[in-house]
Amino acid sequence: MSWRIRKLGEFVTIKHGWAFKGEHFSDSGKYILLTPGNAYETGGLKLRPGKEKFYTGEFPSEYLMKTGDMLVVMTDLIQAAPILGGALVVPEDDRFLHNQRLGLVEYLPGALIDKDFLYFLLNSPDYRAQVRGSATGATVRHTAPKRICDCDVLVPDSMAVQRQVAQVLSGYDDLIAVNQRRISLLEDAACRLYREWFVHLRFPGHELVPVKDGVPEAWTRGTLGEALFLQRGFDLPSGARQPGDVPVCASTGVNGFHSEARVRGPGVVTGRSGTLGQVHYVQQDFWPLNTALWVKEFRRVSPLFAYFMLRDIGLKQFNSGASVPTLDRKVAHQAQVLIPVPEVIADFDAIAKPLFDQIETLRDGNARAAQTRDLLLPRFMSGKLGVSSIRLPEEATT
C-alpha cells in the first residue's frame, strides 16, 4: 500500500451556492442559511442558537441540503483566513440552505475516495495552507472551485486504509459529541433545578414558609446591584497573550488562553459589547476581556446562583448601543430581582456544584480529545503515521 500525491480535482468538483436575497433574511423560520460563520476553525458545523440566519423566500430546490452533504468555506472575513477551505457536513434533510460563500462537494463517477477520509483531508493543515496561499483579497479572502481542485493532497491507494484513518479520527469526534450531549444534559438539570426553586418557588420546605406579595418570608426583592456588582473586563495588549492554560473570556465565551489570570475563579462573565445575553460560568482563574463584564462582587449571591440569575433576567433588554449592542451595567444594576436567604442558596449550590464539576471534567476530556485528534490529523495526512498501532479513544468518565 502506498500514499500518492493527487490533485483534489481527480476526485471531486465544487459547486457554487445560490445568491439568496437579503430582503428574505429573518431571525426565525424553517430554513437556516448556512454561512462561513457556521464553520469551526478546525472544521465541522457550528450551530449558533439565537444567531442563525433564516430564509423565508423562494429558492431553487437544489440548494436545499440533504443529510451528509459536504460543504467547503470559500469566503473568510478574517485576513488570516482560519476557516477558508475547511469542510462541514450537513446533519439533517431539508433544513439547511447552501449559499454562495460555500461550495458543495460533488464526487466524480468512480472516484476512489472515502467520504469520511475526505472530510478530514479538507480540514488538514497542508491542504488549508494551499487554499490560503492561492486565495485572493487583501482583507476578505476568497477561494474558488478551481483553486480548491488544484490542491495537491496525499491519498492512500487503498480505500480500506482511508476508512481506517477516518475511523480513528472520527472516534475522537464521536467522543467529543457524546461528551457535549452529556454536558448539555447536566446544564439542563441545573437550570431546571434553579427554575423550580427560584422561579416557581418550590424550594425544599417551601410549604412551611409564608409568602407575601410573591416573596417568601425573609427573602427580599431588590436590585441586581444589591445582589452582585458587574465590572468591565481588562484590555489584553496586542502581542501580550502568552501561551498558557488560563482562559481568556470574551462576550461569547472562552477566546483562547493566556499565561496570566486577572480574576480568581469561580467567576461569571457576560457580554459588554458586541454580543449580549450570553452568560458564562468559569470555574478556574481567568482573564475577562474588555468586551465582557465580569462579576467583581458576589454581594448576596454565590457564583453559581449569579450565573443562573443573570441568564434568567434577560440582559439583552439593557442594550444601550445603536449600531453596536452594548450592555449598560449601571442600568442593569437597577433590574429588580428576588434574593433568597443564604441558606437556600447554599442548598442549591450543594446540588448544582457537583453537576458543574462533572461538566468541567467532560470539557477537559473534550479538550484532550481535540488536541490528540489535531496532532494525529497532519501526521496521518502526510503519510508519516500508520493506523495499525493507534487505539480508538476511550469514553471519558465523570
C-alpha positions as CSV (number, residue, x, y, z in Angstrom):
1,M,0.0,0.0,0.0
2,S,1.3,3.5,-0.8
3,W,0.2,7.1,-0.4
4,R,0.3,9.2,-3.6
5,I,0.1,12.9,-4.3
6,R,-3.0,13.6,-6.2
7,K,-5.0,16.6,-7.3
8,L,-8.2,17.0,-5.4
9,G,-9.9,17.6,-8.7
10,E,-9.3,13.9,-9.5
11,F,-12.0,13.0,-7.0
12,V,-14.4,15.9,-6.7
13,T,-15.8,19.1,-8.2
14,I,-17.0,22.1,-6.2
15,K,-20.4,23.7,-6.9
16,H,-21.1,27.3,-6.0
17,G,-24.1,28.1,-3.8
18,W,-27.0,30.4,-4.6
19,A,-27.2,34.2,-4.0
20,F,-30.1,34.3,-1.5
21,K,-31.8,37.7,-1.5
22,G,-31.3,39.8,1.6
23,E,-34.9,41.0,1.9
24,H,-35.9,37.5,2.8
25,F,-33.4,37.0,5.7
26,S,-35.1,36.6,9.1
27,D,-34.3,35.8,12.7
28,S,-36.6,32.8,12.6
29,G,-38.1,30.3,10.2
30,K,-37.9,26.8,8.8
31,Y,-34.7,27.1,6.8
32,I,-31.2,28.0,8.1
33,L,-29.0,29.8,5.7
34,L,-25.5,28.3,6.2
35,T,-22.7,30.9,6.1
36,P,-18.9,30.7,6.8
37,G,-19.8,31.7,10.4
38,N,-21.2,28.1,10.7
39,A,-17.7,26.6,10.4
40,Y,-15.3,25.9,13.2
41,E,-11.6,26.7,12.5
42,T,-10.8,23.0,12.9
43,G,-13.7,22.0,10.6
44,G,-17.2,20.9,11.3
45,L,-20.6,22.5,11.5
46,K,-21.1,25.2,14.2
47,L,-24.7,25.8,15.1
48,R,-25.4,29.1,16.7
49,P,-28.7,29.2,18.6
50,G,-30.1,32.7,18.7
51,K,-27.7,33.9,16.0
52,E,-28.6,31.8,13.0
53,K,-29.7,33.5,9.7
54,F,-33.0,32.1,8.4
55,Y,-34.5,32.5,4.9
56,T,-38.2,32.9,4.2
57,G,-38.3,33.5,0.4
58,E,-38.5,31.2,-2.6
59,F,-35.3,29.4,-3.8
60,P,-34.3,26.7,-6.2
61,S,-34.8,23.3,-4.6
62,E,-31.2,22.1,-5.5
63,Y,-29.9,24.4,-2.8
64,L,-31.8,22.7,0.0
65,M,-29.2,20.4,1.6
66,K,-29.5,16.7,2.4
67,T,-28.0,14.7,5.3
68,G,-24.3,14.0,4.6
69,D,-23.8,16.8,2.1
70,M,-20.3,18.3,2.5
71,L,-19.6,22.0,2.1
72,V,-16.3,23.9,2.0
73,V,-15.8,27.5,3.0
74,M,-15.0,29.7,0.1
75,T,-15.0,33.2,1.8
76,D,-13.4,34.2,5.0
77,L,-13.9,37.7,6.5
78,I,-10.6,37.4,8.5
79,Q,-7.3,38.2,6.8
80,A,-5.5,35.2,8.3
81,A,-8.4,33.1,6.8
82,P,-8.5,30.4,9.6
83,I,-11.6,28.7,8.2
84,L,-11.0,29.1,4.4
85,G,-11.3,25.8,2.6
86,G,-12.5,23.9,5.6
87,A,-15.3,21.4,5.4
88,L,-18.5,20.8,7.3
89,V,-21.2,18.2,6.9
90,V,-25.0,18.8,6.9
91,P,-26.6,16.8,9.7
92,E,-30.2,16.5,8.5
93,D,-32.5,16.7,5.5
94,D,-34.5,19.8,4.3
95,R,-33.3,22.2,7.0
96,F,-30.1,23.9,5.7
97,L,-29.5,26.1,2.6
98,H,-26.4,26.4,0.5
99,N,-25.4,29.9,-0.2
100,Q,-22.7,31.4,-2.5
101,R,-20.0,31.7,0.1
102,L,-19.9,27.9,0.5
103,G,-19.1,25.3,-2.1
104,L,-20.8,21.9,-2.4
105,V,-18.5,18.9,-2.7
106,E,-19.7,16.6,-5.6
107,Y,-18.0,13.3,-6.2
108,L,-16.8,12.3,-9.7
109,P,-18.0,9.0,-11.0
110,G,-15.9,6.1,-9.8
111,A,-13.8,8.4,-7.5
112,L,-11.8,6.2,-5.1
113,I,-12.1,8.5,-2.1
114,D,-13.8,7.6,1.2
115,K,-16.2,10.4,2.2
116,D,-15.1,10.5,5.8
117,F,-11.5,10.5,4.9
118,L,-12.1,13.4,2.5
119,Y,-13.7,15.3,5.3
120,F,-10.6,15.1,7.4
121,L,-8.4,15.7,4.4
122,L,-10.2,19.0,3.7
123,N,-9.6,20.0,7.3
124,S,-5.9,19.1,7.3
125,P,-3.2,21.8,7.7
126,D,-1.3,21.2,4.4
127,Y,-4.4,21.4,2.3
128,R,-5.7,24.5,4.1
129,A,-2.3,26.2,3.6
130,Q,-2.6,25.7,-0.1
131,V,-6.1,27.2,-0.2
132,R,-4.9,30.3,1.8
133,G,-1.9,30.6,-0.4
134,S,-3.9,30.8,-3.6
135,A,-6.7,33.0,-2.1
136,T,-7.5,36.5,-3.4
137,G,-8.5,39.6,-1.5
138,A,-6.5,41.8,0.9
139,T,-8.9,41.8,3.8
140,V,-11.8,39.4,2.9
141,R,-10.2,36.3,1.5
142,H,-11.8,34.3,-1.3
143,T,-11.1,31.0,-3.0
144,A,-12.7,29.3,-6.0
145,P,-13.7,25.8,-7.1
146,K,-10.7,25.5,-9.5
147,R,-8.2,26.6,-6.9
148,I,-9.6,24.1,-4.4
149,C,-9.5,21.3,-7.0
150,D,-5.9,22.2,-8.0
151,C,-4.7,21.5,-4.4
152,D,-2.2,18.6,-4.0
153,V,-3.3,16.0,-1.5
154,L,-1.7,12.8,-0.2
155,V,-4.2,9.9,-0.5
156,P,-3.7,6.2,0.2
157,D,-4.4,3.9,-2.8
158,S,-6.3,1.6,-0.5
159,M,-9.9,2.5,0.3
160,A,-9.5,0.3,3.4
161,V,-6.7,2.4,4.7
162,Q,-8.6,5.6,4.0
163,R,-11.5,4.2,6.1
164,Q,-9.1,3.2,8.9
165,V,-7.7,6.7,9.1
166,A,-11.2,8.2,9.1
167,Q,-12.4,5.7,11.8
168,V,-9.6,6.7,14.2
169,L,-10.2,10.4,13.7
170,S,-14.0,10.0,13.8
171,G,-13.6,8.2,17.1
172,Y,-12.3,11.4,18.7
173,D,-15.1,13.5,17.1
174,D,-17.7,11.0,18.3
175,L,-16.3,11.1,21.9
176,I,-16.4,14.9,21.8
177,A,-20.0,14.8,20.6
178,V,-21.1,12.3,23.3
179,N,-19.4,14.4,26.0
180,Q,-21.1,17.6,24.7
181,R,-24.5,15.9,24.9
182,R,-23.8,14.9,28.4
183,I,-22.7,18.5,29.2
184,S,-26.0,19.8,27.8
185,L,-28.0,17.4,30.0
186,L,-26.1,18.4,33.1
187,E,-26.6,22.1,32.4
188,D,-30.3,21.5,31.7
189,A,-30.7,19.6,35.0
190,A,-29.1,22.5,36.9
191,C,-31.2,25.1,35.0
192,R,-34.4,23.2,35.8
193,L,-33.4,23.0,39.5
194,Y,-32.9,26.8,39.6
195,R,-36.2,27.5,38.0
196,E,-38.0,25.0,40.2
197,W,-36.6,26.6,43.4
198,F,-36.3,30.3,42.5
199,V,-38.8,31.0,39.8
200,H,-41.7,28.6,40.7
201,L,-40.6,28.9,44.4
202,R,-40.8,25.2,45.1
203,F,-37.6,25.0,47.1
204,P,-37.2,22.5,49.9
205,G,-39.6,23.3,52.7
206,H,-41.5,25.9,50.8
207,E,-44.8,24.6,52.2
208,L,-43.8,25.9,55.6
209,V,-42.6,29.3,54.5
210,P,-45.2,32.1,54.4
211,V,-45.4,34.1,51.1
212,K,-46.4,37.7,50.9
213,D,-46.8,39.6,47.6
214,G,-45.0,36.7,45.9
215,V,-41.9,36.9,48.2
216,P,-41.2,34.1,50.7
217,E,-40.6,35.2,54.2
218,A,-37.0,36.5,54.9
219,W,-36.4,36.7,51.1
220,T,-36.1,40.2,49.6
221,R,-37.0,41.8,46.3
222,G,-34.2,44.2,45.5
223,T,-31.9,45.3,42.7
224,L,-29.3,43.3,40.8
225,G,-26.7,45.7,42.2
226,E,-27.7,44.6,45.7
227,A,-27.0,41.0,44.7
228,L,-23.8,41.5,42.7
229,F,-21.6,44.0,41.1
230,L,-20.6,43.9,37.4
231,Q,-17.2,45.2,36.3
232,R,-15.8,45.9,32.8
233,G,-13.1,43.4,31.7
234,F,-9.4,44.2,31.0
235,D,-7.5,45.1,27.8
236,L,-5.1,42.5,26.7
237,P,-2.3,44.4,24.9
238,S,-1.5,43.4,21.4
239,G,1.0,40.6,21.3
240,A,0.9,40.2,25.1
241,R,-1.0,36.9,25.1
242,Q,1.5,34.2,26.1
243,P,0.7,30.5,25.8
244,G,-0.8,29.1,28.9
245,D,-3.9,27.4,30.3
246,V,-5.7,30.5,31.7
247,P,-8.9,31.0,29.8
248,V,-9.4,34.4,28.2
249,C,-13.1,35.1,28.4
250,A,-14.9,37.4,25.9
251,S,-18.6,38.1,25.4
252,T,-19.2,34.8,23.6
253,G,-17.1,32.6,25.9
254,V,-13.5,31.4,26.0
255,N,-11.4,33.2,23.4
256,G,-8.1,31.4,23.6
257,F,-5.7,31.0,26.6
258,H,-3.0,33.1,28.3
259,S,-0.3,32.6,30.9
260,E,-1.7,35.2,33.3
261,A,-5.0,35.5,35.2
262,R,-6.6,38.7,36.3
263,V,-9.6,37.2,38.3
264,R,-9.8,34.3,40.7
265,G,-12.3,31.6,39.9
266,P,-15.0,30.6,40.1
267,G,-16.5,33.6,38.3
268,V,-19.2,34.7,36.0
269,V,-18.8,36.6,32.7
270,T,-21.3,38.1,30.2
271,G,-21.1,40.4,27.2
272,R,-20.5,44.1,27.4
273,S,-20.1,45.0,23.7
274,G,-20.9,43.2,20.5
275,T,-22.7,40.1,21.8
276,L,-25.2,40.5,24.6
277,G,-27.2,38.0,26.6
278,Q,-24.8,35.1,26.9
279,V,-23.6,34.3,30.4
280,H,-20.6,32.0,31.2
281,Y,-19.6,30.3,34.4
282,V,-15.8,30.0,34.7
283,Q,-14.6,27.6,37.4
284,Q,-10.8,28.3,37.2
285,D,-8.9,31.6,37.4
286,F,-9.4,33.6,34.2
287,W,-8.8,36.9,32.3
288,P,-12.0,38.7,31.3
289,L,-11.6,40.8,28.1
290,N,-12.8,44.4,27.8
291,T,-15.6,43.3,25.6
292,A,-17.1,41.4,28.6
293,L,-18.4,42.2,32.0
294,W,-17.4,40.0,35.0
295,V,-18.9,39.8,38.5
296,K,-16.4,41.6,40.7
297,E,-18.5,41.2,43.9
298,F,-20.9,38.4,44.8
299,R,-22.7,40.6,47.4
300,R,-25.6,38.4,48.4
301,V,-25.5,35.5,46.0
302,S,-23.0,32.7,45.1
303,P,-21.2,32.5,41.8
304,L,-23.4,29.6,40.6
305,F,-26.6,31.4,41.7
306,A,-25.4,34.6,40.0
307,Y,-24.8,32.6,36.7
308,F,-28.4,31.5,36.6
309,M,-29.8,34.8,37.9
310,L,-28.1,36.7,35.0
311,R,-29.3,34.2,32.5
312,D,-32.8,34.4,33.8
313,I,-33.3,38.2,33.8
314,G,-32.6,38.7,30.1
315,L,-29.6,41.0,29.8
316,K,-30.4,42.0,26.2
317,Q,-33.1,44.3,27.4
318,F,-30.5,46.6,28.8
319,N,-28.8,47.2,25.4
320,S,-27.8,50.9,25.1
321,G,-26.0,50.7,21.8
322,A,-27.3,51.8,18.4
323,S,-25.0,50.2,15.8
324,V,-23.0,48.0,18.3
325,P,-25.0,46.3,21.0
326,T,-23.7,47.5,24.4
327,L,-24.8,46.5,27.9
328,D,-25.2,49.4,30.2
329,R,-24.2,47.9,33.6
330,K,-25.5,50.8,35.5
331,V,-28.9,50.3,34.1
332,A,-28.6,46.5,34.5
333,H,-27.8,47.0,38.2
334,Q,-31.2,48.6,38.7
335,A,-33.1,45.5,37.5
336,Q,-35.5,44.0,40.0
337,V,-34.5,40.5,41.3
338,L,-35.6,38.1,44.0
339,I,-32.8,37.5,46.5
340,P,-33.2,34.3,48.6
341,V,-32.0,33.7,52.1
342,P,-28.3,32.4,52.2
343,E,-29.4,29.0,53.5
344,V,-31.4,28.2,50.4
345,I,-28.7,29.4,48.0
346,A,-26.2,27.2,49.9
347,D,-28.5,24.2,49.5
348,F,-28.8,25.0,45.8
349,D,-25.0,25.2,45.4
350,A,-24.6,21.8,47.2
351,I,-26.7,20.1,44.5
352,A,-25.6,22.2,41.5
353,K,-21.8,22.3,42.1
354,P,-21.2,18.6,41.6
355,L,-23.1,18.9,38.3
356,F,-20.7,21.6,37.2
357,D,-17.7,19.6,38.4
358,Q,-18.8,16.8,36.1
359,I,-19.2,19.4,33.3
360,E,-15.6,20.6,33.9
361,T,-14.3,17.0,33.7
362,L,-16.1,16.4,30.4
363,R,-14.8,19.7,29.0
364,D,-11.3,18.8,30.0
365,G,-11.8,15.4,28.3
366,N,-13.0,17.1,25.1
367,A,-10.0,19.4,25.1
368,R,-7.6,16.4,25.4
369,A,-9.5,14.5,22.7
370,A,-9.5,17.5,20.3
371,Q,-5.8,18.1,20.9
372,T,-5.0,14.4,20.2
373,R,-7.1,14.4,17.1
374,D,-5.5,17.6,15.8
375,L,-2.0,16.1,16.4
376,L,-2.9,12.9,14.6
377,L,-4.5,14.6,11.6
378,P,-1.5,16.1,9.9
379,R,0.6,13.0,10.7
380,F,-2.0,10.8,9.0
381,M,-2.4,13.1,6.1
382,S,1.3,13.3,5.5
383,G,1.6,9.5,5.4
384,K,4.1,9.6,8.3
385,L,1.9,7.7,10.7
386,G,0.2,4.3,10.1
387,V,-3.1,3.4,11.7
388,S,-2.3,-0.1,12.9
389,S,-0.8,1.0,16.2
390,I,-3.4,3.7,17.0
391,R,-6.1,2.9,19.6
392,L,-9.5,4.4,19.4
393,P,-10.3,6.9,22.2
394,E,-12.0,5.6,25.3
395,E,-15.1,7.2,26.7
396,A,-14.4,9.9,29.3
397,T,-15.5,9.2,32.8
398,T,-17.2,11.7,35.0
